[in-house]
Amino acid sequence: MEKIIDPISLDLIKAELTPEKKLIDTNKGGNELYVVTWHDSPNVVKEIGRLREIAYREAGASSGKAMDLDEFDTMEKPYQQLIVWDPDAQAIVGGYRFILGTDVTIKSDGQPNLTSSHLYHFSDDFIENYLPHTMELGRSFVTPEYQSSKAGAKAIFAMDNLWDGIASVILSHPNIMYFFGKMTIYPSYDLTARDLIMHFLWKHFRDKDELVRPYHPMMPESNEKLMDLILAKEDVKQDYRCLKDAVHRLGTHIPPLVNSYINTSSTMKMCGTSTNDELAGAIETAIMICFDEIYEDKKARHIESFENSHFAKIRTRFPSLAPGFEERIRHNREQRRMRLFKKFLLRSKKQLDSSPDIEFL
């Protein structure tokens, strides 16, 4: 286990967090979102690597390196880093790294060069029809100082802030329809609770199209019939209450990231679970979510953050615009996304409603 590097100079970090790298202000908590890369902000990315390593070690899984950075962070066209910045404390709250499918290269074995490729096999259907419209997310973290509710709103809304960022990136790229990521459960987590979560996800969200599958699937160790007795509801929301109650009785809670994904969309695809040896045996479950099928209240909340920032920039640039321009822009954006989504579904040979309008969940 290597010694974690010392904190990067705050002056170096602030010098790299320039206005053009700012994405938006967060909807809640008074934080800011930035998108940076190794090439334009090496000191910020080093600090991200330091904070990720600290957070993962405290959770019982880490790279064991001086900072949690790999070739995907530093390659020629690297993953981009989405971070939540606390302007009051002048500190990084948390982050994700991501890559858009249009930026992904294909390896000699025909598989996409993604951070998940060593754990999962991607079908031809996924590579041809979904990858160009998918954003891969990974390496999520919240710094330890912001994992306690004692840190106030800055901590309470850390995950919500990251969702603001995800929505803003997707809305800035209308061709992106899905995001693909992994829900991580660390080795120190209660094994029975972990099995119940895996069982619940497979029961309600299994990827029936087999778009993505783990090379070495990890299956629950607990008795399947017993888990069926605990998770006995067919309705996903009722069964989720059973899951939360069972996990609570085991003396723990559902991990925040897992909770966040489960409460995002009723059409989420669960693509299997695997053990990530690169993170000291962390248990990772792959999921796919269609942005346009996110629960309406959640989607609207995070779209609002993007629109407020977007409209403010337009108003600053064109102060004489007549009232009501926001609604016209919003309508045009929604119509464009709907047309692109409908085209995507047709190309993927999915059944559409016979109505000229698409009704999203």
LUMDO-270521 format. One line per field, with one value per residue (C-alpha): y, x, z; residue number from 1. Coordinates in Angstrom, 1 decimal. Example, Ala and Ser with C-alpha at 12.3 -4.5 7.8 and 13.67 -1.06 7.14 Angstrom:
north <- -4.5, -1.1
east <- 12.3, 13.7
up <- 7.8, 7.1
n <- 1, 2
This chain:
north <- 0.0, 3.2, 6.4, 8.8, 12.0, 15.3, 17.7, 19.6, 23.4, 25.2, 28.0, 25.5, 24.0, 27.4, 28.5, 25.5, 25.9, 28.7, 30.0, 28.1, 24.8, 25.6, 23.6, 25.0, 26.0, 23.2, 23.1, 22.7, 23.2, 26.3, 24.3, 24.5, 21.9, 21.8, 19.4, 19.0, 16.6, 15.6, 17.6, 20.9, 20.6, 18.1, 19.5, 19.2, 15.6, 14.8, 16.1, 14.0, 11.0, 11.7, 12.2, 9.1, 7.0, 8.4, 7.8, 4.2, 3.2, 4.3, 2.2, -0.9, -0.9, 1.0, 0.9, 0.9, 3.6, 7.0, 8.4, 6.6, 7.5, 5.1, 5.1, 6.1, 9.3, 10.2, 8.7, 10.7, 11.3, 10.8, 10.4, 13.7, 14.5, 15.9, 17.5, 19.3, 22.3, 24.0, 27.7, 28.5, 26.0, 26.0, 22.2, 19.4, 17.7, 14.7, 13.6, 11.2, 10.4, 9.9, 9.4, 9.8, 6.9, 8.9, 9.3, 5.6, 3.6, -0.1, -2.5, -5.2, -7.8, -5.8, -4.6, -0.9, 0.6, 1.4, 1.2, -1.6, -3.7, -5.9, -6.9, -7.0, -8.2, -5.8, -7.4, -6.4, -4.9, -2.6, -1.6, -0.8, 0.6, 1.9, 2.9, 5.9, 7.2, 6.2, 8.0, 5.8, 6.8, 5.5, 6.2, 8.1, 9.4, 11.9, 13.1, 11.9, 15.4, 15.6, 12.1, 13.2, 15.1, 17.2, 19.1, 20.5, 21.1, 20.8, 17.1, 16.3, 17.3, 15.9, 13.1, 15.3, 17.8, 15.1, 14.2, 17.9, 17.5, 14.2, 15.8, 18.9, 16.8, 14.8, 17.9, 19.4, 16.4, 15.6, 12.4, 10.8, 8.8, 6.4, 6.3, 3.2, 2.8, 0.6, 0.5, -0.3, -2.2, -2.5, -5.8, -4.5, -4.3, -6.9, -10.0, -10.8, -7.2, -7.3, -10.5, -9.0, -5.9, -8.1, -10.3, -7.3, -5.7, -9.0, -9.5, -6.1, -4.7, -7.7, -6.8, -9.3, -8.2, -9.3, -6.1, -6.4, -9.4, -9.9, -12.3, -13.8, -13.3, -13.1, -14.7, -14.2, -16.7, -16.5, -18.9, -17.9, -19.2, -17.3, -14.1, -14.6, -14.8, -11.5, -9.8, -11.1, -8.1, -7.8, -4.1, -2.6, 0.2, -2.1, -4.6, -1.8, -1.0, -4.7, -4.4, -1.3, -2.8, -6.1, -4.2, -1.9, -5.0, -6.2, -3.1, -1.2, 0.9, 0.7, 2.5, 6.0, 5.4, 2.2, 4.0, 6.9, 4.6, 2.5, 5.6, 7.0, 5.0, 2.0, 0.9, 0.7, -2.3, -4.4, -6.1, -8.4, -8.2, -8.9, -8.5, -5.7, -6.8, -3.3, -2.0, -4.6, -6.9, -4.3, -5.7, -3.9, -4.2, -2.7, -0.7, 1.2, 4.0, 5.9, 9.6, 10.2, 7.5, 8.9, 9.6, 12.9, 14.7, 13.8, 14.6, 18.0, 18.9, 18.3, 19.8, 23.0, 23.4, 23.2, 25.6, 28.2, 28.4, 28.2, 30.9, 33.2, 32.9, 33.8, 36.7, 38.1, 37.8, 39.1, 41.4, 42.8, 39.4, 39.7, 37.9, 34.4, 33.3, 30.7, 28.8, 28.8, 27.5, 24.9, 23.7, 23.5, 21.5, 19.1, 18.6, 18.0, 15.4, 13.7, 13.5, 12.1, 9.6, 8.4, 8.0, 6.0, 3.7, 3.1, 2.3, -0.1, -1.8, -1.1, -0.8, 2.7, 3.9, 4.3, 7.9, 10.6, 11.7, 9.6, 9.2, 8.8, 7.4
east <- 0.0, 1.6, 1.6, -1.1, 0.3, 0.1, -2.7, -2.3, -1.8, -5.1, -3.6, -2.8, -6.3, -8.0, -5.8, -7.1, -10.8, -11.3, -14.8, -14.8, -14.6, -17.5, -20.6, -23.3, -24.2, -25.9, -29.6, -29.1, -26.3, -24.7, -22.0, -20.5, -19.9, -16.8, -15.6, -11.9, -9.4, -5.8, -4.6, -6.2, -6.1, -3.4, -3.3, -7.1, -7.0, -4.1, -6.2, -9.2, -6.9, -5.8, -9.4, -10.6, -7.9, -8.7, -12.4, -11.9, -9.4, -11.8, -14.5, -12.2, -11.4, -8.8, -6.1, -3.4, -1.6, -0.4, -3.4, -6.3, -5.5, -5.0, -4.5, -8.1, -7.6, -4.4, -4.6, -4.5, -8.3, -8.9, -12.1, -13.5, -13.8, -17.0, -16.5, -18.6, -16.7, -17.6, -16.8, -17.1, -14.6, -12.7, -12.6, -13.7, -16.9, -17.0, -17.0, -17.4, -15.4, -17.1, -16.7, -19.1, -19.7, -18.7, -15.2, -14.7, -12.3, -12.6, -9.8, -8.3, -10.7, -13.7, -14.6, -14.9, -12.0, -13.9, -13.0, -15.6, -14.2, -12.0, -15.2, -17.9, -18.4, -20.4, -22.7, -22.6, -26.0, -24.7, -21.6, -23.5, -26.8, -26.3, -22.6, -22.8, -25.7, -24.3, -22.2, -20.2, -19.8, -17.4, -15.2, -17.8, -16.7, -17.6, -14.8, -14.9, -15.4, -18.7, -20.0, -21.4, -24.6, -22.7, -21.2, -24.7, -26.3, -23.0, -22.9, -26.6, -26.9, -23.5, -25.1, -27.9, -25.3, -23.6, -26.9, -27.2, -23.9, -24.9, -28.1, -26.2, -23.7, -26.4, -28.5, -25.5, -25.1, -28.6, -27.4, -26.7, -29.7, -28.3, -25.7, -23.9, -22.3, -21.6, -23.0, -20.3, -20.6, -17.5, -16.1, -16.8, -20.6, -22.9, -22.9, -26.6, -27.7, -25.5, -27.2, -30.6, -29.8, -28.4, -31.5, -33.8, -32.0, -32.0, -35.7, -36.9, -34.3, -32.6, -31.2, -33.4, -31.7, -28.3, -26.6, -23.8, -22.7, -19.9, -17.1, -17.2, -20.7, -21.0, -24.1, -25.7, -24.5, -27.7, -30.6, -32.7, -36.0, -35.4, -34.7, -37.9, -39.8, -38.3, -38.7, -42.1, -43.8, -44.2, -44.6, -41.1, -41.8, -43.5, -40.6, -38.1, -39.7, -39.3, -35.6, -35.0, -36.7, -34.7, -31.4, -32.2, -32.9, -29.4, -28.0, -27.0, -28.5, -28.6, -25.5, -26.3, -25.3, -27.3, -30.3, -29.9, -29.9, -32.9, -34.9, -34.1, -36.0, -38.4, -36.8, -33.2, -31.3, -29.2, -26.4, -24.9, -22.5, -18.7, -15.8, -13.4, -9.9, -8.6, -10.4, -9.5, -12.5, -15.2, -18.5, -19.8, -23.1, -23.5, -26.6, -28.0, -30.5, -32.3, -32.2, -35.6, -37.2, -36.0, -38.8, -40.3, -39.9, -36.2, -35.5, -37.3, -35.3, -31.9, -33.0, -33.8, -30.2, -29.0, -31.7, -31.1, -27.4, -28.0, -30.6, -28.5, -25.6, -27.9, -29.4, -25.9, -24.9, -28.2, -29.8, -32.4, -34.1, -37.9, -39.6, -40.6, -37.5, -36.8, -40.0, -39.3, -35.8, -37.1, -39.8, -37.3, -34.8, -37.5, -38.8, -35.3, -34.6, -37.9, -37.1, -33.7, -35.0, -37.8, -35.2, -33.0, -35.8, -36.7, -33.1, -32.9, -36.1, -38.1, -41.9, -43.2, -46.6, -48.9, -49.6, -47.5, -46.4, -44.2, -45.2, -42.3, -42.3
up <- 0.0, -1.1, 0.9, -0.4, -1.9, -0.1, -0.9, -4.1, -3.6, -3.5, -5.6, -8.3, -8.2, -8.3, -11.2, -13.2, -12.3, -14.9, -15.9, -19.2, -17.4, -15.1, -16.1, -13.9, -10.3, -8.4, -7.8, -4.0, -1.5, -3.1, -4.9, -8.4, -11.1, -13.3, -16.1, -16.4, -18.0, -17.3, -20.2, -19.3, -15.5, -14.3, -10.8, -10.3, -11.6, -9.2, -6.3, -7.6, -7.6, -4.0, -2.8, -4.5, -2.9, 0.5, 0.1, -1.2, 1.4, 4.2, 2.5, 2.5, -1.2, -3.2, -5.8, -3.2, -5.1, -4.0, -5.9, -7.6, -11.3, -14.2, -18.0, -18.5, -16.6, -18.5, -22.0, -25.2, -25.2, -21.5, -19.5, -18.4, -14.7, -13.3, -9.9, -7.3, -6.0, -2.6, -3.3, 0.4, 1.7, -1.6, -1.7, -3.9, -2.6, -4.9, -8.5, -11.4, -14.4, -17.7, -21.5, -24.3, -26.6, -29.6, -28.1, -27.4, -29.5, -30.3, -29.3, -31.4, -29.9, -31.0, -27.5, -26.6, -24.7, -21.5, -17.9, -17.6, -20.4, -18.2, -16.2, -18.8, -22.4, -24.6, -27.2, -30.9, -30.4, -27.6, -29.6, -32.8, -31.6, -28.0, -27.5, -29.8, -27.7, -24.3, -21.6, -19.4, -15.7, -13.1, -10.1, -8.2, -4.8, -2.1, 0.0, 3.7, 5.1, 3.1, 3.9, 7.2, 7.6, 10.1, 7.1, 6.4, 3.0, 1.2, 2.2, 2.2, -1.5, -2.7, -4.7, -5.9, -7.1, -9.1, -10.8, -11.7, -13.5, -15.3, -16.6, -17.8, -19.7, -21.4, -22.2, -23.8, -26.1, -27.5, -29.1, -25.7, -24.6, -22.0, -19.3, -18.3, -14.9, -12.0, -8.5, -6.0, -2.8, -0.7, 0.8, 4.3, 3.6, 5.2, 3.0, 3.5, 2.8, -0.3, -1.5, -0.9, -3.0, -5.8, -5.7, -5.8, -8.8, -10.8, -10.0, -11.1, -13.5, -15.2, -18.7, -20.7, -24.0, -22.6, -24.0, -21.4, -19.3, -16.8, -17.8, -14.3, -12.9, -9.1, -7.7, -4.2, -1.6, 0.4, 0.0, -3.0, -1.5, 1.7, -0.2, -2.2, 1.0, 2.1, -1.2, -2.0, -3.7, -7.5, -7.4, -7.4, -4.9, -2.4, -2.8, -2.3, 1.1, 2.0, 1.0, 3.0, 6.0, 5.8, 5.3, 8.3, 10.5, 9.5, 11.1, 8.0, 5.2, 1.4, 0.0, -1.2, -4.8, -5.0, -3.5, -5.9, -9.0, -7.8, -7.4, -10.8, -13.3, -13.5, -16.8, -15.5, -16.9, -14.4, -16.4, -13.8, -10.9, -10.8, -8.5, -9.3, -8.4, -9.3, -6.3, -3.7, -4.4, -4.5, -5.8, -8.9, -10.6, -14.1, -14.9, -17.9, -17.6, -20.4, -19.5, -21.2, -19.0, -15.6, -13.2, -14.3, -10.9, -10.7, -14.3, -14.0, -10.9, -12.6, -15.9, -14.0, -12.9, -16.5, -17.8, -15.1, -16.0, -19.7, -19.7, -17.5, -20.0, -22.9, -21.0, -20.3, -23.9, -25.3, -22.6, -25.0, -25.6, -25.1, -22.1, -22.8, -24.8, -22.2, -22.9, -26.7, -26.1, -23.7, -26.1, -29.0, -27.0, -25.8, -29.3, -30.6, -28.0, -28.7, -32.4, -31.7, -29.2, -31.5, -34.3, -31.9, -30.9, -34.5, -35.5, -32.5, -33.8, -30.7, -30.7, -30.5, -29.4, -32.4, -31.2, -32.8, -29.3, -27.1, -23.5, -21.2, -17.7
n <- 1, 2, 3, 4, 5, 6, 7, 8, 9, 10, 11, 12, 13, 14, 15, 16, 17, 18, 19, 20, 21, 22, 23, 24, 25, 26, 27, 28, 29, 30, 31, 32, 33, 34, 35, 36, 37, 38, 39, 40, 41, 42, 43, 44, 45, 46, 47, 48, 49, 50, 51, 52, 53, 54, 55, 56, 57, 58, 59, 60, 61, 62, 63, 64, 65, 66, 67, 68, 69, 70, 71, 72, 73, 74, 75, 76, 77, 78, 79, 80, 81, 82, 83, 84, 85, 86, 87, 88, 89, 90, 91, 92, 93, 94, 95, 96, 97, 98, 99, 100, 101, 102, 103, 104, 105, 106, 107, 108, 109, 110, 111, 112, 113, 114, 115, 116, 117, 118, 119, 120, 121, 122, 123, 124, 125, 126, 127, 128, 129, 130, 131, 132, 133, 134, 135, 136, 137, 138, 139, 140, 141, 142, 143, 144, 145, 146, 147, 148, 149, 150, 151, 152, 153, 154, 155, 156, 157, 158, 159, 160, 161, 162, 163, 164, 165, 166, 167, 168, 169, 170, 171, 172, 173, 174, 175, 176, 177, 178, 179, 180, 181, 182, 183, 184, 185, 186, 187, 188, 189, 190, 191, 192, 193, 194, 195, 196, 197, 198, 199, 200, 201, 202, 203, 204, 205, 206, 207, 208, 209, 210, 211, 212, 213, 214, 215, 216, 217, 218, 219, 220, 221, 222, 223, 224, 225, 226, 227, 228, 229, 230, 231, 232, 233, 234, 235, 236, 237, 238, 239, 240, 241, 242, 243, 244, 245, 246, 247, 248, 249, 250, 251, 252, 253, 254, 255, 256, 257, 258, 259, 260, 261, 262, 263, 264, 265, 266, 267, 268, 269, 270, 271, 272, 273, 274, 275, 276, 277, 278, 279, 280, 281, 282, 283, 284, 285, 286, 287, 288, 289, 290, 291, 292, 293, 294, 295, 296, 297, 298, 299, 300, 301, 302, 303, 304, 305, 306, 307, 308, 309, 310, 311, 312, 313, 314, 315, 316, 317, 318, 319, 320, 321, 322, 323, 324, 325, 326, 327, 328, 329, 330, 331, 332, 333, 334, 335, 336, 337, 338, 339, 340, 341, 342, 343, 344, 345, 346, 347, 348, 349, 350, 351, 352, 353, 354, 355, 356, 357, 358, 359, 360, 361
